[in-house]
Amino acid sequence: MVSAYSCKRDNFTKSSGGGSNQTNSANQTVVNGRLYFTDKESFQTLFDELKEAEDDKVASFVDEKGITSLRPVVTEENEKNYL
């Protein structure tokens, strides 16, 4: 079993000028395929929105943000990408 965590609180809302694959929005930042939130409330809001959403909406969100999903949402439209 492998476990990893970080004690350091990084501020990903500021542009690091030269960071690779970085996308920013008001409360979310994608860095190297990972989605970061500015606070717990931002995460909870998005989680509540997406947990009941259709698979197509979740897949669209992941694709638009450029997130690397450990468990991708496979739909009829994107299944060819995962076969």
Secondary structure, 3 states (H helix, E strand, C coil): CCCCCCCCCCCCCCCCCCCCCEEECCCEEEECCEEEECCHHHHHHHHHHHHCCCHHHHHHHHHHHCCCCCCCCCCCCCHHHCC
